[in-house]
Amino acid sequence: MPEYRRILEFENELEARLLEAELIEREIPHAIRSNYDFAYDGIFQIQHGWGYLEAPEEYVEKIKEIYNDLRESDD
C-alpha cells in the first residue's frame, strides 16, 4: 500500500465532499480526515480548519490541479 501524505486543508465539509466526488470519479486514491473531535465539541475545527486530504505522493500535482479548478469554478 502506498504511503499517504497530507496535501490539502479544507475550509468546510462542502469543499471536502466536492473534491472527494471528483477524486472518486477519476479513481484517484485518497483519504479525507476531519479535525472534529466529539470529546472537545469541534474546537479543533475552529483552530485547524474543517479537515484535510491525504493521498499518495504520485497524485499530489493532479489533486492540486483538480482542487484549483473546483475553486475557480466556484467564483
C-alpha positions as CSV (number, residue, x, y, z in Angstrom):
1,M,0.0,0.0,0.0
2,P,1.4,3.4,-0.9
3,E,2.3,5.9,1.8
4,Y,-0.2,8.7,2.1
5,R,0.8,12.3,2.9
6,R,-1.2,15.4,3.8
7,I,-1.9,17.5,0.7
8,L,-4.7,20.0,1.3
9,E,-6.5,21.7,4.2
10,F,-10.3,22.2,3.8
11,E,-12.2,25.2,5.0
12,N,-15.5,23.3,5.2
13,E,-17.2,20.0,4.6
14,L,-18.8,21.0,1.3
15,E,-15.4,21.8,-0.2
16,A,-14.2,18.3,1.0
17,R,-17.1,16.5,-0.4
18,L,-17.0,18.2,-3.8
19,L,-13.3,17.3,-4.2
20,E,-14.0,13.7,-2.9
21,A,-16.7,13.2,-5.5
22,E,-14.3,14.3,-8.3
23,L,-11.4,12.1,-7.0
24,I,-13.7,9.0,-6.7
25,E,-14.9,9.6,-10.3
26,R,-11.3,9.7,-11.5
27,E,-10.4,6.7,-9.3
28,I,-7.6,8.6,-7.5
29,P,-6.8,7.1,-4.1
30,H,-7.2,9.4,-1.2
31,A,-8.4,9.8,2.4
32,I,-10.3,12.7,3.9
33,R,-9.8,13.4,7.6
34,S,-12.0,15.7,9.7
35,N,-10.5,17.6,12.6
36,Y,-13.7,17.3,14.5
37,D,-13.4,15.7,17.9
38,F,-16.6,14.8,19.9
39,A,-14.8,15.0,23.2
40,Y,-13.9,18.6,22.6
41,D,-17.1,19.6,20.7
42,G,-15.3,20.6,17.5
43,I,-12.8,23.0,18.9
44,F,-10.0,21.7,16.7
45,Q,-12.0,22.6,13.6
46,I,-12.1,26.2,14.8
47,Q,-8.3,26.2,15.3
48,H,-7.2,24.0,12.4
49,G,-10.0,24.1,9.8
50,W,-12.6,21.5,8.8
51,G,-10.1,18.8,7.9
52,Y,-7.6,17.7,5.3
53,L,-6.9,15.4,2.4
54,E,-4.2,12.7,2.2
55,A,-3.1,10.8,-0.9
56,P,0.0,9.1,-2.4
57,E,2.8,11.3,-3.5
58,E,2.3,10.4,-7.2
59,Y,-1.1,12.1,-7.2
60,V,-0.2,15.4,-5.5
61,E,0.0,17.6,-8.6
62,K,-3.1,16.1,-10.2
63,I,-5.1,16.6,-7.0
64,K,-4.0,20.2,-6.6
65,E,-4.9,20.9,-10.2
66,I,-8.4,19.4,-9.7
67,Y,-8.8,21.3,-6.4
68,N,-7.8,24.6,-8.0
69,D,-10.2,24.0,-10.9
70,L,-13.1,23.4,-8.5
71,R,-12.3,26.6,-6.5
72,E,-12.1,28.7,-9.7
73,S,-15.4,27.3,-11.0
74,D,-16.9,28.3,-7.6
75,D,-16.2,32.0,-8.2
